[in-house]
């Protein structure tokens, strides 16, 4: 039962890191979009 708990904790950590990576990629896309908008206004 204890080993199952360890696997579950590891799985949650992997899931959190995947969410963090997706979040960072989304911020990167948003910054690129803002950069393009600023360039066209100038």
C-alpha distance matrix in Angstrom:
0.0 3.8 5.5 5.2 6.6 9.1 10.2 10.8 12.8 14.7 15.5 16.9 19.0 20.4 21.3 23.0 25.0 26.1 27.3 29.1 30.8 32.0 33.3 35.2 36.7 37.8 39.5 41.2 42.6 43.8 45.6 47.2 48.4 49.9 51.5 53.2 54.4 55.9 57.6 59.2 60.5 62.2
3.8 0.0 3.8 5.4 5.1 6.5 8.9 10.0 10.8 12.7 14.4 15.6 17.0 18.8 20.1 21.4 23.1 24.7 26.0 27.4 29.2 30.7 31.8 33.5 35.2 36.5 37.9 39.5 41.2 42.4 43.9 45.7 47.1 48.4 49.9 51.7 53.0 54.3 56.0 57.8 59.0 60.6
5.5 3.8 0.0 3.8 5.3 5.1 6.4 8.7 10.0 10.7 12.4 14.4 15.5 16.7 18.4 20.1 21.4 22.8 24.5 25.9 27.3 28.9 30.4 31.9 33.3 34.9 36.5 37.8 39.4 40.9 42.4 43.9 45.4 46.9 48.3 50.0 51.5 52.8 54.3 56.2 57.6 59.1
5.2 5.4 3.8 0.0 3.8 5.4 5.2 6.3 8.8 10.0 10.5 12.5 14.5 15.4 16.5 18.5 20.2 21.2 22.6 24.5 25.9 27.1 28.6 30.5 31.8 33.1 34.9 36.4 37.7 39.1 40.9 42.4 43.6 45.2 46.8 48.4 49.7 51.2 52.8 54.4 55.9 57.5
6.6 5.1 5.3 3.8 0.0 3.8 5.4 5.0 6.3 8.7 9.8 10.6 12.5 14.3 15.2 16.6 18.6 20.0 21.1 22.7 24.6 25.9 26.9 28.8 30.5 31.6 33.1 34.8 36.4 37.5 39.2 40.9 42.2 43.5 45.2 46.9 48.1 49.5 51.3 53.0 54.2 55.9
9.1 6.5 5.1 5.4 3.8 0.0 3.8 5.4 5.1 6.2 8.6 9.9 10.7 12.4 14.2 15.4 16.7 18.5 20.1 21.2 22.8 24.6 25.8 27.2 28.9 30.4 31.8 33.2 35.0 36.3 37.7 39.4 40.9 42.3 43.6 45.5 46.9 48.1 49.7 51.6 52.9 54.4
10.2 8.9 6.4 5.2 5.4 3.8 0.0 3.8 5.5 5.1 6.1 8.6 9.9 10.6 12.2 14.2 15.4 16.5 18.4 20.0 21.2 22.6 24.3 25.8 27.1 28.7 30.4 31.7 33.2 34.8 36.3 37.7 39.2 40.8 42.1 43.8 45.3 46.7 48.2 49.9 51.4 53.0
10.8 10.0 8.7 6.3 5.0 5.4 3.8 0.0 3.8 5.5 5.0 6.2 8.7 9.9 10.5 12.3 14.4 15.3 16.5 18.4 20.1 21.1 22.5 24.5 25.9 27.0 28.7 30.4 31.7 33.0 34.8 36.4 37.5 39.1 40.7 42.3 43.6 45.1 46.8 48.4 49.7 51.4
12.8 10.8 10.0 8.8 6.3 5.1 5.5 3.8 0.0 3.8 5.4 5.1 6.3 8.7 9.8 10.6 12.5 14.3 15.4 16.6 18.6 20.1 21.0 22.7 24.6 25.8 27.1 28.8 30.5 31.6 33.1 34.9 36.3 37.5 39.1 41.0 42.2 43.5 45.2 47.1 48.2 49.8
14.7 12.7 10.7 10.0 8.7 6.2 5.1 5.5 3.8 0.0 3.8 5.4 5.1 6.3 8.6 9.9 10.7 12.4 14.3 15.3 16.6 18.5 19.9 21.2 22.8 24.5 25.9 27.1 28.9 30.4 31.7 33.2 34.9 36.3 37.6 39.4 40.9 42.2 43.7 45.6 47.0 48.4
15.5 14.4 12.4 10.5 9.8 8.6 6.1 5.0 5.4 3.8 0.0 3.8 5.4 5.1 6.2 8.6 10.0 10.6 12.4 14.3 15.4 16.6 18.4 20.1 21.3 22.7 24.5 25.9 27.2 28.8 30.5 31.8 33.2 34.9 36.3 37.8 39.3 40.8 42.3 44.0 45.5 47.1
16.9 15.6 14.4 12.5 10.6 9.9 8.6 6.2 5.1 5.4 3.8 0.0 3.8 5.4 5.0 6.1 8.7 9.8 10.5 12.3 14.3 15.3 16.3 18.4 20.0 21.0 22.6 24.4 25.8 26.9 28.6 30.4 31.6 33.0 34.6 36.4 37.5 39.0 40.7 42.4 43.6 45.3
19.0 17.0 15.5 14.5 12.5 10.7 9.9 8.7 6.3 5.1 5.4 3.8 0.0 3.8 5.4 5.1 6.2 8.6 9.8 10.5 12.4 14.3 15.2 16.5 18.5 19.9 21.1 22.6 24.5 25.7 27.0 28.8 30.3 31.6 32.9 34.9 36.3 37.4 39.1 41.0 42.3 43.7
20.4 18.8 16.7 15.4 14.3 12.4 10.6 9.9 8.7 6.3 5.1 5.4 3.8 0.0 3.8 5.5 5.2 6.2 8.7 9.9 10.6 12.4 14.2 15.4 16.6 18.5 20.1 21.1 22.8 24.5 25.9 27.2 28.8 30.5 31.6 33.3 34.9 36.3 37.7 39.5 41.1 42.5
21.3 20.1 18.4 16.5 15.2 14.2 12.2 10.5 9.8 8.6 6.2 5.0 5.4 3.8 0.0 3.8 5.5 5.1 6.3 8.7 10.0 10.7 12.3 14.4 15.5 16.6 18.5 20.1 21.3 22.7 24.5 26.0 27.1 28.8 30.4 31.9 33.2 34.8 36.4 38.0 39.4 41.1
23.0 21.4 20.1 18.5 16.6 15.4 14.2 12.3 10.6 9.9 8.6 6.1 5.1 5.5 3.8 0.0 3.8 5.4 5.1 6.2 8.7 9.9 10.4 12.3 14.3 15.3 16.5 18.4 20.1 21.0 22.6 24.5 25.8 27.0 28.6 30.5 31.6 32.9 34.7 36.5 37.6 39.3
25.0 23.1 21.4 20.2 18.6 16.7 15.4 14.4 12.5 10.7 10.0 8.7 6.2 5.2 5.5 3.8 0.0 3.8 5.4 4.9 6.2 8.6 9.7 10.5 12.3 14.2 15.3 16.5 18.5 19.9 21.0 22.6 24.4 25.7 26.9 28.8 30.4 31.5 33.0 35.0 36.4 37.7
26.1 24.7 22.8 21.2 20.0 18.5 16.5 15.3 14.3 12.4 10.6 9.8 8.6 6.2 5.1 5.4 3.8 0.0 3.8 5.4 5.1 6.2 8.6 9.9 10.6 12.4 14.4 15.3 16.6 18.5 20.1 21.2 22.7 24.5 25.8 27.3 28.9 30.4 31.8 33.4 35.1 36.6
27.3 26.0 24.5 22.6 21.1 20.1 18.4 16.5 15.4 14.3 12.4 10.5 9.8 8.7 6.3 5.1 5.4 3.8 0.0 3.8 5.5 5.1 6.1 8.6 9.9 10.5 12.4 14.2 15.4 16.5 18.4 20.1 21.1 22.6 24.3 25.9 27.1 28.7 30.4 31.9 33.2 35.0
29.1 27.4 25.9 24.5 22.7 21.2 20.0 18.4 16.6 15.3 14.3 12.3 10.5 9.9 8.7 6.2 4.9 5.4 3.8 0.0 3.8 5.5 5.0 6.2 8.6 9.8 10.6 12.3 14.3 15.3 16.5 18.5 20.0 21.1 22.5 24.5 25.8 26.9 28.7 30.6 31.8 33.2
30.8 29.2 27.3 25.9 24.6 22.8 21.2 20.1 18.6 16.6 15.4 14.3 12.4 10.6 10.0 8.7 6.2 5.1 5.5 3.8 0.0 3.8 5.4 5.1 6.2 8.6 9.9 10.5 12.4 14.3 15.4 16.6 18.5 20.1 21.0 22.8 24.5 25.8 27.1 29.0 30.6 31.9
32.0 30.7 28.9 27.1 25.9 24.6 22.6 21.1 20.1 18.5 16.6 15.3 14.3 12.4 10.7 9.9 8.6 6.2 5.1 5.5 3.8 0.0 3.8 5.5 5.1 6.2 8.7 9.8 10.6 12.4 14.3 15.4 16.5 18.5 19.9 21.3 22.7 24.5 25.8 27.4 29.0 30.7
33.3 31.8 30.4 28.6 26.9 25.8 24.3 22.5 21.0 19.9 18.4 16.3 15.2 14.2 12.3 10.4 9.7 8.6 6.1 5.0 5.4 3.8 0.0 3.8 5.5 5.1 6.3 8.7 10.0 10.6 12.4 14.4 15.4 16.6 18.4 20.2 21.2 22.6 24.5 26.1 27.3 29.0
35.2 33.5 31.9 30.5 28.8 27.2 25.8 24.5 22.7 21.2 20.1 18.4 16.5 15.4 14.4 12.3 10.5 9.9 8.6 6.2 5.1 5.5 3.8 0.0 3.8 5.4 5.1 6.2 8.7 9.8 10.5 12.4 14.3 15.3 16.4 18.5 20.0 21.0 22.6 24.7 25.9 27.2
36.7 35.2 33.3 31.8 30.5 28.9 27.1 25.9 24.6 22.8 21.3 20.0 18.5 16.6 15.5 14.3 12.3 10.6 9.9 8.6 6.2 5.1 5.5 3.8 0.0 3.8 5.4 5.0 6.3 8.6 9.9 10.6 12.4 14.3 15.3 16.7 18.5 20.0 21.1 22.9 24.7 26.1
37.8 36.5 34.9 33.1 31.6 30.4 28.7 27.0 25.8 24.5 22.7 21.0 19.9 18.5 16.6 15.3 14.2 12.4 10.5 9.8 8.6 6.2 5.1 5.4 3.8 0.0 3.8 5.4 5.1 6.2 8.7 9.9 10.6 12.4 14.2 15.5 16.6 18.4 20.0 21.4 22.9 24.7
39.5 37.9 36.5 34.9 33.1 31.8 30.4 28.7 27.1 25.9 24.5 22.6 21.1 20.1 18.5 16.5 15.3 14.4 12.4 10.6 9.9 8.7 6.3 5.1 5.4 3.8 0.0 3.8 5.5 5.0 6.2 8.6 9.8 10.5 12.2 14.3 15.3 16.4 18.3 20.1 21.2 22.8
41.2 39.5 37.8 36.4 34.8 33.2 31.7 30.4 28.8 27.1 25.9 24.4 22.6 21.1 20.1 18.4 16.5 15.3 14.2 12.3 10.5 9.8 8.7 6.2 5.0 5.4 3.8 0.0 3.8 5.4 5.2 6.2 8.6 10.0 10.5 12.5 14.4 15.4 16.6 18.7 20.2 21.4
42.6 41.2 39.4 37.7 36.4 35.0 33.2 31.7 30.5 28.9 27.2 25.8 24.5 22.8 21.3 20.1 18.5 16.6 15.4 14.3 12.4 10.6 10.0 8.7 6.3 5.1 5.5 3.8 0.0 3.8 5.5 5.1 6.2 8.7 9.8 10.7 12.4 14.3 15.4 16.8 18.7 20.3
43.8 42.4 40.9 39.1 37.5 36.3 34.8 33.0 31.6 30.4 28.8 26.9 25.7 24.5 22.7 21.0 19.9 18.5 16.5 15.3 14.3 12.4 10.6 9.8 8.6 6.2 5.0 5.4 3.8 0.0 3.8 5.4 5.0 6.2 8.6 9.9 10.6 12.3 14.3 15.6 16.7 18.7
45.6 43.9 42.4 40.9 39.2 37.7 36.3 34.8 33.1 31.7 30.5 28.6 27.0 25.9 24.5 22.6 21.0 20.1 18.4 16.5 15.4 14.3 12.4 10.5 9.9 8.7 6.2 5.2 5.5 3.8 0.0 3.8 5.4 5.1 6.1 8.7 9.8 10.5 12.2 14.4 15.4 16.7
47.2 45.7 43.9 42.4 40.9 39.4 37.7 36.4 34.9 33.2 31.8 30.4 28.8 27.2 26.0 24.5 22.6 21.2 20.1 18.5 16.6 15.4 14.4 12.4 10.6 9.9 8.6 6.2 5.1 5.4 3.8 0.0 3.8 5.5 5.0 6.3 8.7 9.9 10.6 12.5 14.5 15.6
48.4 47.1 45.4 43.6 42.2 40.9 39.2 37.5 36.3 34.9 33.2 31.6 30.3 28.8 27.1 25.8 24.4 22.7 21.1 20.0 18.5 16.5 15.4 14.3 12.4 10.6 9.8 8.6 6.2 5.0 5.4 3.8 0.0 3.8 5.4 5.2 6.3 8.7 9.9 10.9 12.6 14.6
49.9 48.4 46.9 45.2 43.5 42.3 40.8 39.1 37.5 36.3 34.9 33.0 31.6 30.5 28.8 27.0 25.7 24.5 22.6 21.1 20.1 18.5 16.6 15.3 14.3 12.4 10.5 10.0 8.7 6.2 5.1 5.5 3.8 0.0 3.8 5.4 5.0 6.1 8.6 10.0 10.7 12.5
51.5 49.9 48.3 46.8 45.2 43.6 42.1 40.7 39.1 37.6 36.3 34.6 32.9 31.6 30.4 28.6 26.9 25.8 24.3 22.5 21.0 19.9 18.4 16.4 15.3 14.2 12.2 10.5 9.8 8.6 6.1 5.0 5.4 3.8 0.0 3.8 5.5 5.2 6.2 8.8 10.1 10.9
53.2 51.7 50.0 48.4 46.9 45.5 43.8 42.3 41.0 39.4 37.8 36.4 34.9 33.3 31.9 30.5 28.8 27.3 25.9 24.5 22.8 21.3 20.2 18.5 16.7 15.5 14.3 12.5 10.7 9.9 8.7 6.3 5.2 5.4 3.8 0.0 3.8 5.4 5.1 6.3 8.7 10.1
54.4 53.0 51.5 49.7 48.1 46.9 45.3 43.6 42.2 40.9 39.3 37.5 36.3 34.9 33.2 31.6 30.4 28.9 27.1 25.8 24.5 22.7 21.2 20.0 18.5 16.6 15.3 14.4 12.4 10.6 9.8 8.7 6.3 5.0 5.5 3.8 0.0 3.8 5.4 5.3 6.3 8.9
55.9 54.3 52.8 51.2 49.5 48.1 46.7 45.1 43.5 42.2 40.8 39.0 37.4 36.3 34.8 32.9 31.5 30.4 28.7 26.9 25.8 24.5 22.6 21.0 20.0 18.4 16.4 15.4 14.3 12.3 10.5 9.9 8.7 6.1 5.2 5.4 3.8 0.0 3.8 5.5 5.2 6.5
57.6 56.0 54.3 52.8 51.3 49.7 48.2 46.8 45.2 43.7 42.3 40.7 39.1 37.7 36.4 34.7 33.0 31.8 30.4 28.7 27.1 25.8 24.5 22.6 21.1 20.0 18.3 16.6 15.4 14.3 12.2 10.6 9.9 8.6 6.2 5.1 5.4 3.8 0.0 3.8 5.5 5.3
59.2 57.8 56.2 54.4 53.0 51.6 49.9 48.4 47.1 45.6 44.0 42.4 41.0 39.5 38.0 36.5 35.0 33.4 31.9 30.6 29.0 27.4 26.1 24.7 22.9 21.4 20.1 18.7 16.8 15.6 14.4 12.5 10.9 10.0 8.8 6.3 5.3 5.5 3.8 0.0 3.8 5.4
60.5 59.0 57.6 55.9 54.2 52.9 51.4 49.7 48.2 47.0 45.5 43.6 42.3 41.1 39.4 37.6 36.4 35.1 33.2 31.8 30.6 29.0 27.3 25.9 24.7 22.9 21.2 20.2 18.7 16.7 15.4 14.5 12.6 10.7 10.1 8.7 6.3 5.2 5.5 3.8 0.0 3.8
62.2 60.6 59.1 57.5 55.9 54.4 53.0 51.4 49.8 48.4 47.1 45.3 43.7 42.5 41.1 39.3 37.7 36.6 35.0 33.2 31.9 30.7 29.0 27.2 26.1 24.7 22.8 21.4 20.3 18.7 16.7 15.6 14.6 12.5 10.9 10.1 8.9 6.5 5.3 5.4 3.8 0.0
